[in-house]
Amino acid sequence: MSQETSRPAIEGWFATEPEPHLIGGRCTTCGTVVFPDNRLACPNPACAGHEFEPTPLGRRGRVWSFATNHYPPPEPYITPDPFVPYTVVAAELLAEKLVVLGQLADGSDPSELAVGGEVELTVGALYQQEDGTVRTVWKWAPVGRGASGEADAAEVGA
Ligand SMILES: [Zn+2]
């Protein structure tokens, strides 16, 4: 029906082409990768670098921890009314070894998650503005049970 526009909730932290991925920063002095890419100084204690160039990060990670929130977060977070519990996943990127927090992907069930399990970065809706614009954010989807961790993953027996 109506044409929805979608925009990142935060500009410059992720991209959807060619596939959803985060955009980190690589220290131009020592190569250390950070996320998000707005650090003032290199976190490497042996490096005095303070310039970073945008770099795409790997899409796969391992679950480091996860939790389901059963209460609305405080402002400035925007939550649907009535509130729907949501799951937050801390995933360690396989390539960069950075731990990145993100919501569990739409259509995934928290019971699919296990510490050490593999997840893949996707992009989904965070909230919808009153003008219909959908604000998007990266999310973590469990993988290894189906082609892309989508939909029918729940009925796989082990
Ligand atoms: Zn550095």
Boltz pocket constraint, residues with backbone or C-beta under 6 A from the ligand:
constraints:
  - pocket:
      binder: B
      contacts: [[A, 27], [A, 28], [A, 29], [A, 30], [A, 31], [A, 32], [A, 42], [A, 43], [A, 44], [A, 47], [A, 48], [A, 49]]
      max_distance: 6.0
